[in-house]
């Protein structure tokens, strides 16, 4: 039984999938926070409109 527990403690096959799951969770949390922040600032449309206007101004200079 002790040998089985030691072999489980050294097994790293599921570690990379766990890391990807944590990374995915962080990305989702950041996207939700960004969406919440931008919804108060006029939403994504206002942000992209402002970016387009700045790019157009920079091109026309």
N, C-alpha and C positions, 0 to 999 in steps of 0.2 A: 504494500500500500504506500509506503514511504517513497519507494522508487517511482511509482506512478505520479505522486504529487511533485516530485523533483522534475520529472519529465514535463509536466504541465507548466511548471515555473520557467522552464527554458524554452518552451515553444513560442516562437515569434511569428507564426503564420498569419494570425489575425491582426497583428499590430498595424500594418500598413492600411488595411481597410478601416480600422478605427481612426487612424490619422486623417484619412480622406473624409470620413463622416464628421469629424470635429471641424475640419477646414470648411466643409460644405455648410455646416451650421453657422460658422462665423460669417461666411459670405452672405447667407440668407439674413442674418441679423443686421449686417451693414446695409444691405439693400432695403430692408424694412425701415431702418432708421433714416436712410437717405430719402426714401419715399415720403415718410412722415414729415421730415424737414422741408422737403420741396413742396408738399401739398399746402403748407402755410405760406410759401413764397410764390404762389401762383401756379404751382404744378410744373410738370416736366415741359409742357408746351412753352411756358414763359422762359424757362431756362434755355431751351433750344432756340427760341426766337431771339433772345439776347445774344447767344453765341453766333447765330447766323448774321445778325446785324453787325456785330463786331468784326466778323470775318469779311463781310461785304465792305465795310468801311476801310479795313486794312488793305483790301485788294484795290480799291478805287483811289488810294493815295498816290 
